[in-house]
Amino acid sequence: MGGLSWPSEEELDKIRRMVAEMAGRGSEDIRVVVSPYRICPLGAHIDHQGGTVSAMTIDKGILLGFIPSGDSQVILRSGQFDGEVRFRVDEIQYPRNIVKTNEKIHSNDSSKLPEECSWGSYARGALYALQSRGNHLTQGIIGFICGSNGLDSSGLSSSAAVGVAYLLALESANNLAVSPTENIEYDRLIENEYLALRNGILDQSAILLSSYGCLTCMNCKTKEHKLIYPPKLLKNHGTLVQKAYKILLAFSGLKHALTNNPGYNHRVAECQEAARVLLQASGNGELKPLLSNVEPEAYEAYKYKLEPHLAKRAKHYFSENMRVIKGLEAWGSGKLEDFGKLISASGLSSIQNYECGSEPLIQLYEILLKAPGVFGARFSGAGFRGCCVAFVDADCAAEAASFVRNEYHKLQPKLASQINQDTSVLICDAGDCARII
């Protein structure tokens, strides 16, 4: 598949010039955080229940050029949003739904703030996360942040990539030595506490732990992770066991922020209720209501006690966990066809059992399954917006992308017309972990 192509020197030079102009400094002093987007081939919707998931990054994502400000001031501009965000690192941050004034805590609905103020919430959230764990910051940053063209709010963990980028920049400016596993926790604090989003740790784990060409496996209950490497060249024959592949991202034209969509949090609550019923039935009611705390044997024995909609959520969890286990073996053996079939089965379970996805997104998924050379496809992200992801034979990638673009336009002409045709179906390669250049 070749080496890493993102970010290009042209992209790095451009963002360095932007920050240098903002700060009145030389571009050689500018640091750049590279925070890639992630895909989750297998492990859909089970990270928040402590399940085992798989992930890898792609060669697209967030770039944050920055330089220490020389004082406590944070000054940020964005390539996607208007305005300028300003705050100080010596200001105590509180979760987004409260604000403290005159020693009293009041409700604070930041959704009513103008866009140029509210888009900085992840930067403030990064400061909140660092402060909440006892870090004392004195150095602010001057920075410019931008995402890969057309991929914000796309279901590719853009929010986690942004949070990780701000964490790495603030830590670098303040000479804080923070491990990737610590930053996974910090980004969880941004999303769960500061923004009140009930997601798991898959996104930030993939972004911080991935390695180029590998599949990252993570047990979201124990926090243990490992990298599944693709097969090497056969020593005797010199041929690749694993076929050359590309990653297709196909966009539906639907965009909804997770923090404003009740569907995600509602599904999490249903999974927890299913776990509670199963744990009580098996005599383990004292355990935290997570499906990962339910033994598979207990699930089989007591699933009849679940109401129909809860039974579907539990069925998705336990079947998806098994698909992950089989998928890791297939990836390590270079069996992309088997790997792809498991991805497609994951997509079907997301529709039938987890019951997420809209008509346009389901149509896009079904089109991808018919595209030439596609091994497998499913929704990307939470499945309430965004795009679908597919693995495709590298030799068929261009043909498959054209097929998907044309077929989706036939079914959803209005939505398809709202998407930039240059980015409606993207052909991507695998990426690497978040880092500072």
Order of alpha helices (4+ residues) and beta strands (2+ residues): alpha-beta-beta-beta-beta-beta-beta-alpha-alpha-beta-alpha-alpha-alpha-beta-beta-beta-alpha-alpha-alpha-alpha-alpha-beta-beta-alpha-alpha-beta-beta
